[in-house]
Amino acid sequence: MANVIEQIHKDHVNLARLLILVDAEIDKARQNGMPDFLMLEHVMRYMINYLDQVHHNKEDAMFRRVVSLDPQAKSAVDDLTLEHEKLKSTGCELYDLVCAAQNSDFVRREDVISQGSDYVATLRAHMDKEEGDLLKRANRLLTEQDLREVDAEVESIHDPLFGDTVEKEYQSLYAYIMAQQDSVAEASQD
């Protein structure tokens, strides 16, 4: 079983894959194309249900432990904790917007582009900060016992999209991701 630091890093890799998909759909909107709102709805549901509820809670618990061992990390941790709240709020707003578009409600293209771009840029910058500083600090400071305690502090929920089994509500998104991955692999062989 991966420790909490390894799991957070793995989540970041998977989230980066999803952000590439979101970016591609936002680019379609920029070019006056029709984004795949159903796929965006699935991605944003995952972000709300897993990223905001599980991943960020685990990070918050780990970063509190880091601050207890390295008080100089407090400012960076406070900033990241505020960003977790902002990401949760902007993620919910983007989800609502995408669902409205999916339900054929009037949605301004500019709003999809603006909110989608902001969400992607904010989450990428956020993960870069965590990877560049606090995960390295956590890896250096936290013992195996600390990591077990952090893991026990936050309910362990398996990743419903990238875990050992893909939950039913995410199976179409998973199939889409795999198809995209296969088409990229085929293109690189040509």
C-alpha positions in Angstrom: 0.0 0.0 0.0 1.3 3.5 -0.9 1.9 5.9 1.8 0.0 9.2 1.9 2.8 11.2 0.2 3.0 8.7 -2.7 -0.8 8.6 -3.0 -1.0 12.4 -3.1 1.6 12.5 -5.8 -0.2 9.8 -7.8 -3.4 11.8 -7.5 -1.6 14.8 -8.9 -0.4 12.8 -11.9 -4.0 11.6 -12.5 -5.5 15.1 -12.0 -3.0 16.5 -14.5 -4.3 14.0 -17.0 -7.9 15.2 -16.4 -6.8 18.8 -16.7 -5.5 18.1 -20.2 -8.9 16.8 -21.1 -10.6 19.9 -19.7 -8.2 22.2 -21.4 -8.9 20.5 -24.8 -12.7 21.0 -24.3 -12.1 24.7 -23.3 -10.0 25.1 -26.5 -12.9 23.7 -28.5 -15.1 26.5 -27.0 -12.4 29.1 -27.8 -12.5 28.0 -31.4 -16.3 28.2 -31.5 -16.6 24.4 -31.3 -18.9 22.4 -29.1 -17.3 21.1 -25.9 -18.1 17.6 -24.7 -20.2 18.8 -21.8 -21.1 15.3 -20.7 -17.4 14.4 -20.3 -16.8 17.8 -18.5 -19.6 17.0 -16.2 -18.1 13.6 -15.3 -14.6 15.2 -14.7 -16.0 17.9 -12.5 -18.1 15.5 -10.5 -14.9 13.5 -9.9 -13.2 16.7 -8.8 -16.0 17.6 -6.4 -16.4 14.1 -5.0 -12.8 12.9 -4.8 -10.4 15.9 -5.1 -12.3 18.2 -2.8 -13.6 15.6 -0.3 -10.8 13.1 0.0 -7.6 14.3 -1.6 -7.6 17.8 -0.1 -8.6 16.5 3.3 -5.6 14.1 3.3 -3.3 16.9 2.2 -4.6 19.2 5.0 -4.0 16.5 7.6 -0.5 15.8 6.3 0.4 19.5 6.1 -0.8 20.1 9.7 1.7 17.5 10.7 4.4 19.2 8.7 3.7 22.5 10.4 3.9 20.8 13.8 7.5 19.7 12.9 8.4 22.8 10.8 6.6 26.0 11.9 8.2 27.9 9.0 5.9 26.0 6.7 2.8 27.5 8.3 2.5 30.4 5.8 2.7 28.1 2.8 0.3 25.6 4.4 -2.2 28.4 5.2 -2.0 29.6 1.5 -2.7 26.1 0.2 -5.5 25.5 2.6 -7.2 28.7 1.4 -6.6 27.5 -2.2 -8.4 24.2 -1.3 -11.5 26.3 -0.4 -11.2 28.4 -3.6 -10.8 25.3 -5.7 -13.9 23.7 -4.1 -15.9 26.8 -4.7 -14.8 27.3 -8.3 -15.1 23.6 -9.0 -18.7 23.6 -7.9 -19.4 26.7 -10.0 -17.9 25.1 -13.1 -19.8 21.9 -12.4 -23.1 23.8 -12.2 -22.3 25.6 -15.4 -21.4 22.4 -17.3 -24.5 20.7 -16.0 -26.6 23.6 -17.2 -25.0 23.4 -20.6 -25.5 19.6 -20.6 -29.2 20.2 -19.8 -29.5 22.6 -22.8 -29.9 25.6 -20.6 -28.5 28.9 -21.9 -24.8 29.1 -21.0 -22.5 31.8 -22.3 -19.5 30.4 -24.2 -17.3 33.1 -22.6 -18.3 31.9 -19.1 -17.3 28.3 -20.0 -14.0 29.5 -21.3 -13.3 31.9 -18.4 -14.4 29.6 -15.6 -12.8 26.5 -17.1 -9.5 28.3 -17.9 -9.4 29.8 -14.4 -10.1 26.4 -12.7 -7.4 24.6 -14.8 -4.8 27.3 -14.2 -5.5 27.5 -10.5 -5.4 23.8 -9.9 -2.2 23.4 -11.9 -0.4 26.2 -10.1 -1.7 24.7 -6.8 -0.3 21.2 -7.5 3.0 22.7 -8.6 3.3 24.5 -5.2 2.6 21.3 -3.4 4.9 19.2 -5.4 7.7 21.8 -5.4 7.7 22.5 -1.7 5.4 20.8 0.7 5.5 17.2 -0.5 9.3 17.4 -0.5 9.2 18.8 3.1 6.7 16.1 4.1 8.9 13.4 2.6 11.9 14.8 4.5 10.1 15.4 7.9 7.5 12.7 8.3 8.2 9.3 9.7 6.4 6.1 8.7 4.5 6.5 12.0 3.5 10.0 11.1 2.3 8.9 7.7 0.2 6.0 9.3 -1.3 8.5 11.7 -2.2 10.9 8.9 -3.7 8.1 6.9 -5.8 7.0 9.9 -6.9 10.6 10.6 -8.7 10.9 7.3 -11.2 8.2 6.2 -9.5 6.2 3.4 -11.7 6.1 0.4 -10.5 4.4 -2.7 -10.1 6.5 -5.9 -13.4 5.9 -7.8 -11.8 6.6 -11.2 -8.1 5.6 -11.0 -8.4 3.1 -8.2 -8.3 -0.7 -8.4 -11.9 -0.8 -9.6 -13.7 2.0 -11.5 -17.0 2.8 -10.0 -20.0 2.6 -12.3 -20.6 6.4 -12.5 -17.1 6.9 -13.8 -16.8 4.0 -16.3 -17.7 6.2 -19.3 -15.1 8.8 -18.3 -12.5 6.0 -17.7 -13.2 4.6 -21.2 -12.8 8.1 -22.7 -9.5 8.5 -21.0 -8.3 5.1 -22.2 -9.4 5.9 -25.7 -7.5 9.2 -25.7 -4.4 7.5 -24.3 -4.6 4.8 -27.0 -5.0 7.4 -29.8 -2.0 9.3 -28.5 0.1 6.1 -28.4 -1.0 5.3 -32.0 -0.1 8.8 -33.2 3.3 8.6 -31.6 4.0 5.3 -33.5 3.3 6.8 -36.9 
